[in-house]
Amino acid sequence: MDFKPIKAKKIYEEIVDQIKGMIARGELNPGDKLIPERELAERMGVGRSAVREAYRALEAIGIIEIKPGEGTFVRKIGNKPMTDIMSLAVLTGKDTLFELLELRKIVETEAAALAAVRRTDEDLKEIKNWLEQMNQDIENANLGDLSDLKFHYAITDAAHNSLLTRLMNSISETMKQEMKTARENLYLTPGTPSRLYEQHKVIYEAIARGDEIAARSAMLKHLSRTEKELKEKLILSNLS
């Protein structure tokens, strides 16, 4: 295992990134045992507490498994559900936020189209409920990331495709984290909360009408605009 010295300020994050990279490149495989905390700390030239924090973070997101008395292992996914495999694929990638948005454009545009055709009255009620909660969040000056997430998941459920639902569930934790990041960045621009609400309202109305073409188009426009605005925000942030 060829670990590199750590120089960044957030040391544990650098350790996490290196281990993720090794897994992505196949240098570490499911079932492989990681070296002990003390030894890894010595190799990287960092404190043992930073390694411990990195291991805990990796365990929390399901990439490694810490077995008391045995050691730390890369989590086995060969016989695990598809959700584990999808989670690992997303979490070991680079630029997770934009990769996630790309994945969502691929998946959720068709989910919206299917929902327009297959949704039940109960499905529609659930989607509308989260849309109204989103509006209430705006009135209360809340971030609204949870109602946003629930709105999108309600649409996925309304598509009535079990594999699609499992795929979305597999990245639920990543979506929750990244959606909060996205909204925090987008809310820096005045008028953004109301604009996001209106985009979601158009999606809901298309699904309510049973218009699959309009639902697909509305979802794609929403996710594409979000991606564009986020990139602009990050570019400005890097320049400042």
N, C-alpha and C positions, 0 to 999 in steps of 0.2 A: 504494500500500500504506500503510494508516494504522496504523502501529505506535504503541504507547503507552509512556510512560516506565516503567522498571522500579523498583519500590520494595521488592519482597519479598527475604527473606534468601537463598533459593535462586534466584539470578538465572537460571541456565541453564534451570531448570524452568519459570520464568515465560515465558521466550522460547519454549520448546517448546510450552507451552500456547497462547500467542498464535498460533503458526504452525499448530498443530493446529486451532484455532478458525477461522482463515481458510480452511483447506481444507474444514472441515465446512460453512462458510457459503457456499462457492463463490467466495470472494474470491481464492483461489489454486486453480488447476486443474492436473491432471496435465500435465506438460510445461513448466509455467511456470518461468522462471528466477528464483531468489531473488537479492536484492541481495547484493553482496560483504560479507564479514564486517566489514571496517573501516567501511563505510557504515552497515550495520545497527547496529553498536555506537554510532556517533555519533548516529544517530536515536533510539536507545533510552536513551542516556546511561549506557551500561555499558561494561565493559572488553571488549576484543576476545576475550580468553580465554573469557569467558562465552558469547559467540556461537559460538565454535569448539566449545565443549563441547556446546552445544545442537544444533548441526548434526551433530556426531558421534552424539549420542543419537538424533536423528531418522533418521540414516542406518542406525544399528544396528537399528532396529525397522522399517525398510523404507519409511518415509514419503518420504524424499528420497534423491536420488542425487547424489553428489559426483563430478564428472568433471574430473580434473586438466587444467588448461589451458583448460577451457571454462566452468566455473562449477558452481553448485549448483542442482539442478532438483527440482521436485515429481515424484515417481516416477510414471511412466505405468502405468496399470493396464488400459487399454482392451482390450489384447490379451493380458493376463496371465491365468493360471489363476484360478479362483474363490478359491483360498486367499489370493492377494494382496488381492483385493477385500474378503474377509471380515476379514482382518487390519487393513486400513486402516479399515474401518467400526468395529471394536471400539476401535482405538487412538485414534481421533479423538473418541470419545464422552466424556461426563462421568460421574463416579461409576462408573468402569470395573468395580470389584469387584462392585457390586450389579447393574449391567447384565449382567455376565457370569453372575451367579447366576440372573438371570431367563432368560437365553438357555439356560443349562444345564437349567433346569427344563422348558423347552419341548422341548429336544432329547433330553436324556438319559433322561427318563421313558419316552419311546417307544423309545429305543435299548434300554433294559432289557427292555421288553416284547417287542421283536423278538428280543433275545438269548435270552429264555426259550423262544422257539419255534424259533429257527434254530441255536442254538449246537451245536457239535460237541463230542466228548469232548476234543479238543485245546484248543478255546476254553475249556472249563470248567476244564481243568488250568491254563491260563494265568491265568484270573481267580483261581483258588484260590491259585496261587503268589504273586500280589501281595497277596492277603489275608493269607497267612501271613507275608509279609515285613513287612506293616504291624504285625502282632502282635509280630514280633521287634523292630521299631523301638521299639515301646512299652516292651518289656522292657529295651531298651538306652538308654531315655530319649532317643531321637532324635526329631526333629520328624516324620518320616514323610511329608513332603509328596510325595516322589518316588514312593513305593509307592502312595500315595493316587491320584496322577495316573495311574500305570500301571494301577491297578485299573479306573479309569473308562474308560481307553482300551481296555483288554482287553474290556470290555463292549461298547463301540462296535464293535470289530472283530467281536465275536461276533454282531452284528446283521446282518452280511453285506450291507451297503448301501454301495456305493462312494461315493455322494455324501455320505452321512452321515459316512463316514470322512474324506473330504476337508474337510468343513465343520469337523469337530473338529480336524483337523490345522492348519487355517487359524488357529485361536486357541490353538495349543499353547503358544507362548511366553508369551502373556498369561495363560493358565491356570496355567502354571508359576509365574509371578511372583505372581499373585493368590492361588493356593492356599497358597503359603508365607506370605503376609501373613495369610490367614485362619487358618491353623493357629497362627501366632505369637500372634494375638489370642485365639483360643479356648482355647489351652493355659494361659492365665492362670487359668482356672477349674479347680480340682482335680477329677479324675475325667473330664475331657473326653477324653483319649486313649482310654480304655477304652470310653467311650460312643460315640465315633466308630467305633471298631472294631466294636462290636456292630451299629451301623447298617449298616455295610458287609457284615457277616456275614449279616444278614437279607436283603439284596439278593442276595448270592451264593446263599443257600439257595433263594430263590424261583426264580432262574434255573436252578439245578440240578434243581429239581422240574419245570421246564417250565411254571410257573404265571405266565403273562404278566400277569394282573391283579395278583397279589401283587407281582411284580417292579416293575411300574409304580408301584404304591402305595408300596412300600418306597423306591424312588429319590426319589419326590416328597417323602416325609416327611423323608428325609435332607437333601435340598437346602433344603427349607423351614425345617427346624430350624436348619441352618447359617446361613441368611440371617437368621433371627430373632435368634439368639444374637449374631451379629456386629453387628447394628444396636444391640442392647442394650449391647454392649461399647463401641461407638463413642460412644453417647449418654453413658454413664458417664464415658468418657474426656474428652469435651468439657466435662462438668460439673466434673470434678476440676481 
